[in-house]
Amino acid sequence: MSNNAMVSRVEGDRVLVLERVFDAPRELVFNMFKEAEHLKRWWGPRGWEVPVCNIDFRPGGVWHYCMKCEDPNQGQFYGMESWGKGVYKEIVEGEKIVYVDYFSDAEGNTNEALPSTEVTLAFIDAGGKTKLVNRGEYATAEALKTVMDMGMLQGITETWDRLEERLNAVK
């Protein structure tokens, strides 16, 4: 693991910004978010795998996936499945991905009981490294609090650690 810790800050009361520098070229980091074969190897917190990952990587396209807890040490979470769906709004190849992230079921139906997030991922060239900026905007302050209370910050930190490990394995 690198010394490039994730930095997080809240803007206003409904926007969470996460930043981290990865020691990999921007094009490679971008590809990690657009190709199912990469996402299946790093998406999700430690102990969780991605047995289903379908991507239609274009504006209006859908990314539908399942994370499943495969770690018996995670107690009540062991065996649990968590489905998600992203609907792409904007893609600038190598630079930016904007999508709305939803909790869903296995059929891709949105779970309206849980908050959605408009996510903007910016991939910034940092001299052979890549600064990744994730800006998540929630409908309300309560929606942001809900996902924070669910452990989202720990989950994304572990997810980005796994991304770094994947980058190191393929670069």
MILODO-929588 format. One record per residue: y, x, z of N, C-alpha, C in turn; residue number from 1. Coordinates in nm, 2 decimals, decimal comma. Last residue first. Layout:
BEGIN
<<Y X Z> <Y X Z> <Y X Z> NUM>
...
//
This chain:
BEGIN
<<-0,29 0,04 -1,41> <-0,18 0,12 -1,48> <-0,23 0,26 -1,51> 171>
<<-0,48 -0,10 -1,27> <-0,48 -0,11 -1,41> <-0,38 -0,02 -1,48> 170>
<<-0,46 -0,06 -0,99> <-0,59 -0,05 -1,05> <-0,59 -0,04 -1,21> 169>
<<-0,19 -0,11 -0,94> <-0,24 0,03 -0,92> <-0,38 0,05 -0,99> 168>
<<-0,19 -0,38 -0,98> <-0,11 -0,30 -1,06> <-0,16 -0,16 -1,06> 167>
<<-0,36 -0,46 -0,76> <-0,40 -0,48 -0,90> <-0,33 -0,40 -1,00> 166>
<<-0,19 -0,38 -0,55> <-0,33 -0,32 -0,56> <-0,38 -0,34 -0,70> 165>
<<0,02 -0,56 -0,59> <0,04 -0,41 -0,60> <-0,09 -0,34 -0,62> 164>
<<-0,11 -0,80 -0,55> <-0,05 -0,77 -0,68> <-0,03 -0,62 -0,69> 163>
<<-0,16 -0,78 -0,28> <-0,28 -0,78 -0,37> <-0,23 -0,75 -0,51> 162>
<<0,10 -0,79 -0,18> <0,02 -0,67 -0,16> <-0,10 -0,66 -0,25> 161>
<<0,15 -1,05 -0,27> <0,22 -0,94 -0,34> <0,16 -0,81 -0,30> 160>
<<-0,02 -1,19 -0,09> <-0,03 -1,20 -0,23> <0,03 -1,09 -0,30> 159>
<<0,10 -1,12 0,16> <-0,04 -1,07 0,13> <-0,07 -1,08 -0,02> 158>
<<0,34 -1,26 0,12> <0,34 -1,11 0,15> <0,20 -1,05 0,12> 157>
<<0,26 -1,52 0,09> <0,32 -1,45 -0,02> <0,32 -1,30 0,00> 156>
<<0,15 -1,56 0,36> <0,07 -1,58 0,24> <0,13 -1,50 0,12> 155>
<<0,38 -1,53 0,52> <0,27 -1,44 0,53> <0,18 -1,44 0,41> 154>
<<0,53 -1,75 0,41> <0,58 -1,62 0,41> <0,47 -1,51 0,42> 153>
<<0,37 -1,98 0,46> <0,40 -1,94 0,32> <0,44 -1,79 0,32> 152>
<<0,29 -2,12 0,68> <0,26 -1,98 0,67> <0,28 -1,92 0,54> 151>
<<0,39 -2,37 0,72> <0,25 -2,36 0,67> <0,20 -2,22 0,66> 150>
<<0,65 -2,33 0,78> <0,56 -2,37 0,89> <0,41 -2,36 0,85> 149>
<<0,74 -2,30 0,52> <0,75 -2,19 0,61> <0,65 -2,21 0,73> 148>
<<0,71 -2,56 0,42> <0,62 -2,46 0,37> <0,63 -2,33 0,46> 147>
<<0,90 -2,70 0,59> <0,76 -2,74 0,59> <0,67 -2,63 0,53> 146>
<<1,14 -2,58 0,53> <1,08 -2,56 0,67> <0,93 -2,59 0,67> 145>
<<1,18 -2,68 0,28> <1,16 -2,54 0,30> <1,10 -2,51 0,43> 144>
<<1,20 -2,95 0,34> <1,09 -2,91 0,25> <1,07 -2,76 0,27> 143>
<<1,44 -2,95 0,50> <1,31 -2,99 0,56> <1,19 -2,94 0,47> 142>
<<1,63 -2,89 0,31> <1,60 -2,79 0,41> <1,47 -2,82 0,48> 141>
<<1,51 -3,00 -0,02> <1,58 -3,02 0,11> <1,55 -2,90 0,20> 140>
<<1,40 -2,90 -0,25> <1,48 -3,02 -0,26> <1,57 -3,04 -0,13> 139>
<<1,42 -2,55 -0,29> <1,35 -2,67 -0,24> <1,45 -2,78 -0,24> 138>
<<1,37 -2,26 -0,49> <1,47 -2,37 -0,44> <1,39 -2,49 -0,41> 137>
<<1,31 -1,93 -0,47> <1,24 -2,06 -0,46> <1,34 -2,16 -0,41> 136>
<<1,31 -1,65 -0,65> <1,40 -1,74 -0,59> <1,34 -1,88 -0,59> 135>
<<1,20 -1,33 -0,65> <1,14 -1,47 -0,65> <1,24 -1,55 -0,58> 134>
<<1,22 -1,04 -0,82> <1,30 -1,13 -0,74> <1,24 -1,27 -0,76> 133>
<<1,10 -0,72 -0,85> <1,06 -0,86 -0,87> <1,15 -0,94 -0,77> 132>
<<1,17 -0,43 -1,01> <1,21 -0,51 -0,89> <1,18 -0,66 -0,93> 131>
<<0,95 -0,18 -1,12> <1,00 -0,32 -1,14> <1,04 -0,38 -1,01> 130>
<<1,00 0,15 -1,26> <0,94 0,06 -1,16> <1,00 -0,08 -1,19> 129>
<<1,14 0,26 -1,46> <0,99 0,28 -1,46> <0,92 0,20 -1,35> 128>
<<1,40 0,18 -1,35> <1,36 0,31 -1,39> <1,21 0,34 -1,39> 127>
<<1,36 -0,10 -1,30> <1,42 -0,01 -1,20> <1,37 0,13 -1,23> 126>
<<1,40 -0,41 -1,45> <1,36 -0,27 -1,48> <1,44 -0,18 -1,38> 125>
<<1,31 -0,70 -1,31> <1,42 -0,62 -1,33> <1,37 -0,47 -1,34> 124>
<<1,23 -1,02 -1,34> <1,16 -0,89 -1,35> <1,27 -0,79 -1,40> 123>
<<1,25 -1,31 -1,15> <1,32 -1,22 -1,24> <1,25 -1,08 -1,23> 122>
<<1,14 -1,64 -1,13> <1,10 -1,50 -1,11> <1,18 -1,41 -1,21> 121>
<<1,21 -1,93 -0,97> <1,27 -1,84 -1,08> <1,22 -1,70 -1,04> 120>
<<1,08 -2,24 -0,89> <1,07 -2,09 -0,88> <1,13 -2,02 -1,00> 119>
<<1,12 -2,52 -0,72> <1,16 -2,46 -0,85> <1,17 -2,31 -0,82> 118>
<<0,86 -2,68 -0,55> <0,96 -2,57 -0,55> <0,99 -2,53 -0,69> 117>
<<0,76 -2,96 -0,35> <0,76 -2,88 -0,47> <0,87 -2,78 -0,46> 116>
<<0,59 -3,05 -0,05> <0,71 -3,02 -0,12> <0,68 -2,94 -0,25> 115>
<<0,35 -3,32 -0,03> <0,39 -3,18 0,00> <0,51 -3,14 -0,09> 114>
<<0,31 -3,57 -0,12> <0,33 -3,56 0,02> <0,37 -3,42 0,06> 113>
<<0,24 -3,56 -0,39> <0,38 -3,60 -0,36> <0,41 -3,58 -0,21> 112>
<<0,06 -3,36 -0,56> <0,05 -3,42 -0,43> <0,20 -3,44 -0,38> 111>
<<-0,02 -3,43 -0,90> <0,07 -3,38 -0,81> <0,05 -3,44 -0,67> 110>
<<-0,33 -3,37 -1,06> <-0,23 -3,47 -1,01> <-0,15 -3,41 -0,90> 109>
<<-0,53 -3,20 -1,14> <-0,39 -3,17 -1,17> <-0,29 -3,27 -1,13> 108>
<<-0,78 -3,24 -1,04> <-0,75 -3,30 -1,17> <-0,61 -3,27 -1,22> 107>
<<-0,77 -3,13 -0,79> <-0,85 -3,07 -0,89> <-0,83 -3,12 -1,03> 106>
<<-0,42 -3,17 -0,70> <-0,56 -3,19 -0,68> <-0,64 -3,12 -0,79> 105>
<<-0,14 -2,97 -0,58> <-0,21 -3,07 -0,67> <-0,35 -3,09 -0,62> 104>
<<0,19 -2,87 -0,52> <0,06 -2,88 -0,47> <-0,01 -2,99 -0,55> 103>
<<0,39 -2,71 -0,77> <0,35 -2,83 -0,70> <0,21 -2,80 -0,63> 102>
<<0,67 -2,55 -0,90> <0,54 -2,53 -0,84> <0,51 -2,65 -0,75> 101>
<<0,82 -2,51 -1,20> <0,82 -2,59 -1,08> <0,68 -2,59 -1,03> 100>
<<0,95 -2,19 -1,33> <0,86 -2,30 -1,32> <0,87 -2,39 -1,20> 99>
<<1,06 -1,93 -1,52> <1,11 -2,04 -1,43> <1,00 -2,15 -1,44> 98>
<<1,07 -1,59 -1,56> <0,98 -1,71 -1,57> <1,04 -1,81 -1,47> 97>
<<1,20 -1,31 -1,74> <1,21 -1,42 -1,64> <1,11 -1,53 -1,67> 96>
<<1,12 -1,07 -1,89> <1,24 -1,07 -1,80> <1,24 -1,19 -1,69> 95>
<<0,91 -1,08 -2,06> <0,93 -0,95 -1,99> <1,04 -0,96 -1,89> 94>
<<1,04 -1,35 -2,23> <0,94 -1,25 -2,23> <0,98 -1,12 -2,16> 93>
<<1,15 -1,61 -2,05> <1,21 -1,50 -2,13> <1,11 -1,38 -2,12> 92>
<<1,09 -1,94 -2,02> <1,02 -1,81 -2,02> <1,10 -1,72 -2,11> 91>
<<1,11 -2,24 -1,83> <1,18 -2,14 -1,92> <1,10 -2,01 -1,90> 90>
<<0,93 -2,41 -1,71> <1,06 -2,47 -1,77> <1,12 -2,37 -1,86> 89>
<<0,59 -2,49 -1,65> <0,69 -2,39 -1,69> <0,81 -2,46 -1,76> 88>
<<0,46 -2,60 -1,36> <0,50 -2,65 -1,50> <0,62 -2,56 -1,54> 87>
<<0,17 -2,53 -1,17> <0,31 -2,49 -1,21> <0,34 -2,55 -1,35> 86>
<<-0,03 -2,64 -0,91> <0,01 -2,66 -1,05> <0,15 -2,62 -1,07> 85>
<<-0,31 -2,59 -0,70> <-0,17 -2,59 -0,73> <-0,15 -2,61 -0,88> 84>
<<-0,54 -2,65 -0,43> <-0,51 -2,66 -0,57> <-0,36 -2,66 -0,59> 83>
<<-0,75 -2,50 -0,21> <-0,61 -2,54 -0,22> <-0,57 -2,53 -0,37> 82>
<<-1,04 -2,54 -0,02> <-0,98 -2,52 -0,15> <-0,84 -2,57 -0,14> 81>
<<-1,23 -2,38 0,24> <-1,13 -2,47 0,20> <-1,08 -2,43 0,06> 80>
<<-1,41 -2,18 0,32> <-1,46 -2,29 0,23> <-1,35 -2,38 0,18> 79>
<<-1,22 -2,13 0,61> <-1,34 -2,09 0,53> <-1,39 -2,20 0,45> 78>
<<-1,04 -2,24 0,78> <-1,00 -2,23 0,64> <-1,12 -2,19 0,55> 77>
<<-1,14 -2,21 1,04> <-1,13 -2,35 0,98> <-1,10 -2,34 0,83> 76>
<<-1,21 -1,87 0,99> <-1,24 -1,99 1,07> <-1,23 -2,12 1,00> 75>
<<-1,19 -1,64 0,86> <-1,07 -1,72 0,87> <-1,10 -1,86 0,92> 74>
<<-1,42 -1,51 0,84> <-1,34 -1,48 0,95> <-1,21 -1,56 0,96> 73>
<<-1,53 -1,58 0,59> <-1,57 -1,65 0,71> <-1,49 -1,62 0,83> 72>
<<-1,35 -1,61 0,30> <-1,36 -1,52 0,42> <-1,40 -1,60 0,54> 71>
<<-1,28 -1,75 0,09> <-1,41 -1,70 0,09> <-1,44 -1,61 0,21> 70>
<<-1,09 -2,03 0,01> <-1,11 -1,93 0,11> <-1,25 -1,88 0,11> 69>
<<-0,96 -2,06 -0,32> <-1,06 -2,10 -0,22> <-1,08 -1,99 -0,12> 68>
<<-0,72 -2,21 -0,53> <-0,75 -2,10 -0,44> <-0,86 -2,14 -0,34> 67>
<<-0,70 -2,31 -0,86> <-0,76 -2,34 -0,73> <-0,77 -2,21 -0,65> 66>
<<-0,45 -2,42 -1,10> <-0,54 -2,32 -1,04> <-0,59 -2,37 -0,90> 65>
<<-0,26 -2,44 -1,39> <-0,34 -2,51 -1,29> <-0,44 -2,42 -1,23> 64>
<<0,03 -2,44 -1,56> <-0,06 -2,34 -1,50> <-0,13 -2,42 -1,38> 63>
<<0,14 -2,58 -1,86> <0,10 -2,60 -1,72> <0,01 -2,48 -1,68> 62>
<<0,44 -2,60 -2,07> <0,30 -2,57 -2,04> <0,27 -2,58 -1,89> 61>
<<0,71 -2,61 -2,09> <0,64 -2,73 -2,09> <0,49 -2,72 -2,06> 60>
<<0,71 -2,29 -2,23> <0,79 -2,39 -2,17> <0,73 -2,53 -2,20> 59>
<<0,39 -2,14 -2,18> <0,50 -2,17 -2,27> <0,59 -2,28 -2,20> 58>
<<0,09 -2,08 -2,12> <0,21 -2,01 -2,09> <0,32 -2,03 -2,20> 57>
<<-0,13 -2,24 -1,97> <-0,07 -2,27 -2,10> <0,08 -2,21 -2,09> 56>
<<-0,40 -2,14 -1,78> <-0,26 -2,12 -1,81> <-0,23 -2,16 -1,95> 55>
<<-0,62 -2,19 -1,51> <-0,59 -2,22 -1,65> <-0,44 -2,22 -1,68> 54>
<<-0,84 -2,10 -1,30> <-0,70 -2,05 -1,33> <-0,68 -2,08 -1,48> 53>
<<-1,06 -2,10 -1,03> <-1,01 -2,18 -1,15> <-0,87 -2,13 -1,17> 52>
<<-1,11 -1,93 -0,82> <-1,22 -1,96 -0,91> <-1,18 -2,03 -1,04> 51>
<<-0,96 -1,70 -0,66> <-0,91 -1,80 -0,76> <-1,02 -1,83 -0,86> 50>
<<-0,99 -1,65 -0,30> <-1,02 -1,61 -0,44> <-0,97 -1,73 -0,53> 49>
<<-0,88 -1,51 0,00> <-0,89 -1,63 -0,09> <-0,91 -1,57 -0,23> 48>
<<-0,86 -1,28 0,15> <-0,97 -1,37 0,18> <-0,98 -1,49 0,09> 47>
<<-0,50 -1,27 0,14> <-0,63 -1,20 0,16> <-0,74 -1,30 0,20> 46>
<<-0,35 -1,53 -0,07> <-0,35 -1,44 0,04> <-0,49 -1,37 0,05> 45>
<<-0,29 -1,53 -0,43> <-0,33 -1,59 -0,31> <-0,34 -1,48 -0,19> 44>
<<-0,39 -1,34 -0,71> <-0,31 -1,45 -0,66> <-0,38 -1,51 -0,53> 43>
<<-0,56 -1,14 -0,82> <-0,46 -1,11 -0,71> <-0,39 -1,23 -0,65> 42>
<<-0,73 -1,22 -1,01> <-0,77 -1,10 -0,93> <-0,67 -1,07 -0,82> 41>
<<-0,63 -1,42 -1,16> <-0,75 -1,45 -1,08> <-0,79 -1,34 -0,99> 40>
<<-0,42 -1,29 -1,29> <-0,39 -1,38 -1,18> <-0,51 -1,41 -1,09> 39>
<<-0,56 -1,16 -1,50> <-0,49 -1,09 -1,40> <-0,47 -1,17 -1,28> 38>
<<-0,66 -1,38 -1,65> <-0,75 -1,28 -1,60> <-0,69 -1,19 -1,50> 37>
<<-0,43 -1,53 -1,72> <-0,52 -1,58 -1,62> <-0,61 -1,47 -1,56> 36>
<<-0,11 -1,39 -1,75> <-0,25 -1,39 -1,80> <-0,35 -1,43 -1,69> 35>
<<0,14 -1,39 -1,64> <0,12 -1,48 -1,75> <-0,03 -1,48 -1,80> 34>
<<0,17 -1,21 -1,43> <0,20 -1,35 -1,41> <0,17 -1,45 -1,52> 33>
<<0,11 -0,97 -1,54> <0,03 -1,01 -1,42> <0,05 -1,16 -1,39> 32>
<<0,32 -0,93 -1,72> <0,19 -0,97 -1,77> <0,09 -1,02 -1,66> 31>
<<0,52 -0,83 -1,55> <0,53 -0,96 -1,61> <0,40 -1,01 -1,66> 30>
<<0,41 -0,58 -1,49> <0,43 -0,67 -1,38> <0,44 -0,81 -1,44> 29>
<<0,42 -0,47 -1,76> <0,29 -0,48 -1,69> <0,30 -0,58 -1,57> 28>
<<0,70 -0,46 -1,81> <0,61 -0,54 -1,89> <0,47 -0,56 -1,83> 27>
<<0,79 -0,29 -1,60> <0,83 -0,43 -1,60> <0,73 -0,51 -1,69> 26>
<<0,56 -0,05 -1,46> <0,66 -0,09 -1,56> <0,68 -0,24 -1,57> 25>
<<0,54 0,01 -1,11> <0,48 -0,02 -1,24> <0,58 -0,07 -1,33> 24>
<<0,58 -0,02 -0,82> <0,57 0,10 -0,89> <0,49 0,09 -1,02> 23>
<<0,79 -0,28 -0,73> <0,66 -0,24 -0,76> <0,66 -0,12 -0,85> 22>
<<1,00 -0,41 -0,48> <0,99 -0,32 -0,59> <0,84 -0,27 -0,60> 21>
<<1,09 -0,74 -0,40> <1,01 -0,63 -0,38> <1,00 -0,54 -0,50> 20>
<<1,22 -1,04 -0,25> <1,24 -0,92 -0,34> <1,14 -0,81 -0,30> 19>
<<1,29 -1,38 -0,23> <1,20 -1,27 -0,19> <1,22 -1,16 -0,29> 18>
<<1,48 -1,65 -0,10> <1,47 -1,54 -0,20> <1,39 -1,43 -0,15> 17>
<<1,49 -1,99 -0,07> <1,43 -1,87 -0,02> <1,42 -1,76 -0,13> 16>
<<1,71 -2,25 -0,01> <1,67 -2,15 -0,11> <1,61 -2,03 -0,04> 15>
<<1,82 -2,43 0,17> <1,71 -2,48 0,08> <1,66 -2,37 -0,02> 14>
<<2,05 -2,36 0,30> <1,94 -2,41 0,38> <1,82 -2,45 0,30> 13>
<<2,19 -2,06 0,19> <2,21 -2,20 0,23> <2,10 -2,24 0,32> 12>
<<1,92 -1,85 0,14> <2,05 -1,88 0,10> <2,08 -2,03 0,12> 11>
<<1,72 -1,63 0,33> <1,75 -1,77 0,30> <1,89 -1,79 0,26> 10>
<<1,52 -1,35 0,23> <1,65 -1,41 0,29> <1,66 -1,56 0,25> 9>
<<1,31 -1,07 0,25> <1,33 -1,21 0,23> <1,46 -1,25 0,29> 8>
<<1,14 -0,80 0,10> <1,27 -0,84 0,16> <1,28 -0,99 0,14> 7>
<<0,85 -0,62 0,12> <0,91 -0,74 0,07> <1,04 -0,77 0,16> 6>
<<0,84 -0,27 0,11> <0,82 -0,39 0,18> <0,89 -0,51 0,11> 5>
<<0,73 -0,01 -0,02> <0,82 -0,11 -0,07> <0,79 -0,25 -0,01> 4>
<<0,55 0,18 0,04> <0,66 0,16 0,14> <0,75 0,05 0,10> 3>
<<0,23 0,04 -0,06> <0,35 0,12 -0,08> <0,44 0,10 0,04> 2>
<<-0,12 0,08 0,00> <0,00 0,00 0,00> <0,12 0,09 0,00> 1>
//
